[in-house]
Amino acid sequence: MLTKFEGKTVLVTGACGTVGAELVRQLVNGPTAHIICIDNNETELFFQLEQYQKSGKVTAHLADIRDADALKLRMRGVDVVLHAAALKHVGLCEDSPNQAIHTNIQGTQNVIDAALSNGVERVIFTSSDKAVNPTNVMGTSKLMGERLMTAAAETYGKPIGRSENGPGTIFASTRFGNVLGSRGSVVPLFKRQIEAGGPITLTDRQMTRFIMTLEKATALVLDSVWLAKGGEVMVTKMPIARIEDIAEVMRARLGGGREIDIREIGAKPGEKMYEELMNDEEVRRTYEYGDFFVVTSAFADMSSEQYAHLLDCPRTDRPYHSSLEPAMGRKELETYLVEKGVIG
C-alpha cells in the first residue's frame, strides 16, 4: 500500500529505532513526498539524515515525545504520523516504571494532542503483544497507549462524516510480536553468545513467542495506516517459536560444530511463559481480515457504515496466544530464519 503515501508528508517518531528506521527506509523508497524523522538519539539521527540526504525527502529533528511543544511544532503540515517511539525493554521498565509512564503513556498522549492541534489525517501507534493481559510495566504502558488511541478516536476522530472543523483524525493501533533481529531481541543476543563460545542463556526452555521479521512488522504498520477506520487494534497473523528451538537452530547453523552450552537462567521479572496477541474479552469483537485480526473498539457501533467491510469477515473463536497455537518445528524454523535472512 505504499502507493497510497504518494504526495503525503509522514512523521515517524522513534525514527532511529529498529522499526522506525525500517519505516523510514521503506517510505524513502516509495512515493512519499516528505518524511520527518523525530528521535532523541542525536548521533543516530545525524547519521540517518546523512544516509538519506541525497533523496531530498528527509528532514530530521532532535526531539523527545515527552516534549509536547516540540511535537506540535514538528507536526505542522503532516498528513500521517507513525508513532514508533517507546521504552521497550521489559527489565528496564520494571526497574524504572516512572520513566515508562512518561514516555510510553504521556508521550503517546502528547502525540495525540499534537496531531489534533495540527489536523493530521491519520495516526498509527505501534503496540506490542505484551499489552495483552500485561504482567509487566512495559506491557501495561503499551496497553494504556492503545486505550489512549481508542479514546482519541472515539472522542475526536469522527472517522465517518465531518466535525465542525473538517474531517477528523483517524487514530488506530497495530500490535505485533517479537521482531527478529531487532536490538535487544534474542537473535542478536544468541549470535553474540555463540561467537563468544557460549553459553547461550535461555530464560526458560518451555517459553514460546510470536515471531516476525522486521519487514513484516513494518508492512503491518504501513498497511494499517490505510485499513484503519478509527479506534481499532490491528494484529497480524504470525508464526510461533519456542525460545529453546531458536537457540538450538542458531547453535547448529552458527556454532561451527563447537560444543556450546545452552544454559537455563530463569524468567526475568515480569516475563510471561507465553505471549498473547488477543485475549478472551477481545475475541467477541474481533474479525479476520486477510492477514490481520481486527479488534474493534468496545464502543464501536457495528451497524455503522465504517465497519461494513468487516461484517462478512470470519469471526475468531478463541484467544490468540502462543500456548494455544502450534509452534514451528526446528526444521521449519530453520528454513524460516534462513529464508527471511535472519541468520546465514
N, C-alpha and C positions, 0 to 999 in steps of 0.2 A: 504493500500500500504506500510505498514511498512516493508514487506519482501524486498522491493527494497533498503532499507537502509543497508542491510547486508554488512558488511565489510567496511562501509563508516565512515569517520570522519566528524562530524557535529558540526558547531559552532553556538551557539544561543546567539544573543545579547539581552540585557534586560532579561537575564535568570531568574531573581528573580521576575519579574512582573507576573501578573496573567496568561497571555497567555504563556509567556516564560517559567515559571515554569512547566506548564502542558505539554508543548512541551518536556521539559527535561524528565519529568516523563514517557511519552509515549516512548520516544526514549530509555531510560534506559531499559524499559521492552520489547523492541524489539531487533532485531539482530544487531543494530548499534555497530560498533567496538569501537568508541570513541566519547564522547560528551564534547565539550569545552564550558564552561559557562562564559560569559562576562557580567559584571554588575558593576555599580559604587556604589552599596549599599553594603558596607563592611560587615555589620552584617548579612544580609540575605544571602549573598554569602558564608560566613563562615558556616552557618547552612545548606545550600544546599549541600555543599561539605561533611559535616559530614553525612548528610542523605544518600548520595549515595556512601560513601567511600568503603563499602563492595563490591559494584558492580565491582570495578576495571575499570570502563568505563569512569568515570567522572573526569575532571580537571576543576578548576575554577580560573579565573584571574580577579583581580580588575582592571578595565579599563573603560574609558568613550569613547563613539563613537565619541566624539569631538576630540579625540587624534588619529590622522591619523597614527602616527608611531606605537602606541600600537596595533592598529588593524592589521597593516601589519605584525608585529611580531607574533601575536597570530594566524594569518590566515595561517601560514606555514603548508603545508601538509593537508589542509582542502579540503574536497570534496564538501560539501553543507553548505551554510550559510542561517540561518533563522533569518531575521532581525526584531526583535520584540521591540527593544529599542525605546522609544519615550516619549516626553511630551504629555500627553493625556487629561488633564483636560481643558475644554474649557475656563472656567473663568480665570484660572491662566495664560494660554497662552495669553488670551486677555489682561491681566494686564501686562504681560512681553513678548511682541512679539519678542524682540530680542533674548530671551532665546530659544523660539520655533524655530527661524531661525537657531541658532547654533546647536541645537540637531536634529530637525526633517528634516532639509534641508541639512546643511553642514555635519551633522553626517551621513546621508544617502549617500552623495557623498563620504565620507571617506570610508564607507563600500564598495562601488563600486570600488574605487581606490585600496583598499587593496585586494579585490577579483581578480581584473585584474593583480595586481602585483604578486599574488601567483598562478595564473592559476586555480582558483576554478571552479568546474564544473557548479554549479547552485546556484543562489542567489534568495531568495524569500523575498519580502518586505511585511510586514503586514500593510495594509492600513485601511481606515475607511469609512463608509457611509458619514461622514462629509466632505470627499474630493469631493463629487459631488455637483456642484454649491455652493461652500463654502460661508458661511456668517460670518465666524469667522477665527481667526488666526490659530487655530489648524487645521481646515479643509483645509485651504489654504496651510499650510505647508505639510499636508499629500498629497494633490494634487501634489505639487511640488516633493515630494518623488516619487510618481508614475511616473511622467514625467521624472525624472532623471533615473529611472529604464528602462523606454521605450527607452530613448535616448541612454543609455548604450547598450541595446540590439541591437539597430539599428546601432550604431557606432562600437561596439567592439564584439558583441555577436557571429556573424556568426553561428547561430544555426544549419544551414544545411551546410555540407561541412566543410572545414578546413581553418583556417587562415594560414599565413606563419609560425606561431609558434605552430601550432597544433590546436586542437578543441577549439572553442570559448566558452565563458561563457554564460550560459542561464540566463537572468535576467527577472523576472516577478513579478507581484504584486497580492496579494489577498485583497479583500475588503469585510468587514463584518460589521454587525450592533452591537447593544449593547450586550455585553457578560453578561448574568445574573449572579449575584453573584460575579462579579469581584469587586475589590476595587474601590470605587468611584461610583459604579452603584447604581440605585435606590433600588434594593432589599436589600442590607445590610443597606442602609440608612433608608428605611422604617422599617426594622426589629428593628433597634436601637430605632427609634422613638416610635414604638409600645411598646417595652419593657419599655421605659421611661414613658409610659402613654399618649403619644401624645404631641402635634398634629402631624399628618402626613402632611408634606408640599409638595404640588404639585405646579409646575410652572404654568401649565395651564391644565384644565380638558379636553380640546379638543386635546391635544398633542398626537401624535402617534409615535411609534418607531418600527423598526425592532428588533427582539429579537432572541437570540440564546444561547445555553448552551456553557459552556467552552469546553466541549468535542467536540461539533460540530465545534466550532471556530478552535480548534487545528487540527481537522480532515481535515478541509478546507486547512489549511496551509500545512499539510503533504501530502495530495493528490496533491496539486498544484505543489509541487516540481517535480513530475513526469509527470503531464499533460502539464506543460509549454513547449512551443517551443521557446519562446523568445518575450518579449515586451507586452504580454497580461496582462489584469487585469481580474482575475477570481473572480466571485461573486457567493456566494452560495444562493440558494433559502431558504427563512426563513419566519416564521410567523410574524404577526404584532399584536401589542397590544396597547391599549390606556393606558396611564400612570395612569389615574383615575381608570381603571379596575384593574391594578396591585395593587394599593393601597387598593381598596375595597376587593379584594380577600385575600390579606395578612392580612387585619384587621379582616376579618371573620375567617381566619384559625388560626391566632396567637394572636388575641386580647383577647381570653378567655372570650368573652361575655361582655367585658368592653365597655363603650361608649367612643370611641376615636375619636376625631375631625379630619376631613380632611380639611386642610386649603389651599386655593389657594394663592400663593405668587407672581405670575407673572413670565414671562420668564426672564432668565438671559441674560446678554449681549452676543450677537452672537448666541443665540439659535434659532432653527427653530421650527415651529409648527409640521412639519413632516420631515422625513428623506428620502433621495434618495440614491439608490444604482446604478442607471443608469440614465443618463439624455437624453434629446431629441437628442443631437448630437451623442451620443454613440449608439443609437438604430440601426442606419443603418449599423453598423459594429459589431453587437452582435449576437452570436449564442447560442442556448440552447444545452448544452452538459451534459446529465444526470442530476445530481443535481446542475449543475453550469450554469451560464451565462458566456460566454467567450467573453470579449470585446477585439477585436483585435486592434493592433496599427493602428493609422491613416495612417501610412506609409506602412502598410502590403501589400504585393503582394499576393492576394488570389489565384493566379494561381500557386503559389509555392508549392512544394511537402510538405513543413512543415505544411500546412493548409489543406491537403487532408482529415484529419479526421473530419473537420468541415463542409465540403461542402454539405453533405447530412443531416446536422442537421437542425432543425427548426430555423427560424428567429423570433426575437421578433418584436412586432408591436406597442409597447408603452413604455414609460419610466417606470422604476421600482421604485416607491416610495410609502411611507406608506399611502398617502392620496388617492391613486388610487386602492389599493388592499384592500380586505375585512379584517377587524380586527377580531380577535378571540372573541367570546362571553365569558362572565365571567365564565360559567361552563367549557367551553373548555379550557380557560386559566388556571383555577384552576387545571384541570386534567393534563395539560401540565407541570405546575410548580411542581406538586407533583410527577408525573412520572419521571421527569428529576432530581428529588432530590434537586430542588432549594429551596423549602420550605417543612416543615414536614407536 
